[in-house]
Amino acid sequence: MLTMLVDLLEKNENGLSLSEISRAMNAQPSAVLSMIELLVKRGKLLEIGPDGQCCTVCDLQSDCNLLVARGKRYVSVKSLFGE
């Protein structure tokens, strides 16, 4: 399932939200979120905001109105940086 998740995000340059990933994988959001968190920790995925900026390096993450309204998106590091 982890490989399937990474492959899915490599095909979507603009990233996908948790709900979009869950639908595409036909899996519960809680299960998908656990996989996402693991892949973010391993450096395979990045959390980005709806504006395409990287949330993990932003000091305003806790006060971001855009994140509250639209939520985070996730993108493959490989598709973003060509690794």
C-alpha positions as CSV (number, residue, x, y, z in Angstrom):
1,M,0.0,0.0,0.0
2,L,2.9,2.4,0.7
3,T,4.2,1.9,-2.8
4,M,0.8,2.5,-4.3
5,L,0.5,5.7,-2.3
6,V,3.8,7.0,-3.5
7,D,3.1,6.0,-7.1
8,L,-0.3,7.9,-6.9
9,L,1.4,11.0,-5.7
10,E,4.2,10.8,-8.3
11,K,1.5,11.0,-11.0
12,N,-0.1,14.1,-9.5
13,E,2.4,17.0,-9.6
14,N,0.1,19.4,-7.7
15,G,-0.4,16.9,-4.9
16,L,-3.6,15.5,-3.5
17,S,-5.6,16.0,-0.3
18,L,-6.2,13.3,2.3
19,S,-9.8,12.8,1.0
20,E,-8.6,12.6,-2.7
21,I,-6.0,10.0,-1.8
22,S,-8.5,8.0,0.3
23,R,-10.9,7.9,-2.6
24,A,-8.3,7.0,-5.1
25,M,-7.0,4.1,-2.9
26,N,-10.5,3.1,-1.7
27,A,-9.2,3.2,1.9
28,Q,-10.3,4.9,5.1
29,P,-8.8,8.3,5.7
30,S,-7.4,7.3,9.1
31,A,-5.4,4.4,7.5
32,V,-4.2,6.7,4.7
33,L,-3.1,9.4,7.2
34,S,-1.0,6.9,9.1
35,M,0.8,5.9,5.8
36,I,1.2,9.6,4.9
37,E,2.7,10.4,8.2
38,L,5.2,7.5,7.9
39,L,6.2,8.6,4.4
40,V,6.6,12.2,5.4
41,K,8.9,11.1,8.3
42,R,10.9,9.0,5.8
43,G,11.3,12.0,3.5
44,K,9.3,10.4,0.6
45,L,6.4,12.9,0.8
46,L,6.0,16.6,1.7
47,E,3.0,18.4,3.2
48,I,2.1,21.4,1.2
49,G,-0.5,24.0,1.6
50,P,-3.3,24.7,-0.9
51,D,-1.1,27.5,-2.3
52,G,1.7,25.0,-3.1
53,Q,4.0,26.1,-0.4
54,C,5.7,23.6,1.9
55,C,3.9,23.6,5.3
56,T,6.6,21.9,7.3
57,V,9.0,24.9,7.0
58,C,6.4,27.6,7.6
59,D,6.3,29.2,11.1
60,L,2.7,30.3,10.5
61,Q,1.3,26.8,10.1
62,S,-0.7,26.9,13.3
63,D,-2.4,30.2,12.3
64,C,-2.9,29.6,8.6
65,N,-6.4,30.4,7.5
66,L,-5.8,28.9,4.1
67,L,-5.0,25.5,5.7
68,V,-8.1,25.7,7.8
69,A,-10.3,26.4,4.7
70,R,-8.7,24.0,2.3
71,G,-6.5,21.6,4.2
72,K,-3.1,20.2,3.5
73,R,-2.0,18.5,0.3
74,Y,0.7,15.9,-0.1
75,V,3.2,15.6,-2.9
76,S,5.9,13.1,-3.7
77,V,9.5,14.4,-3.2
78,K,10.5,12.6,-6.3
79,S,8.0,14.4,-8.5
80,L,8.8,17.7,-6.9
81,F,12.6,17.6,-7.0
82,G,13.1,14.9,-9.6
83,E,15.0,12.6,-7.2
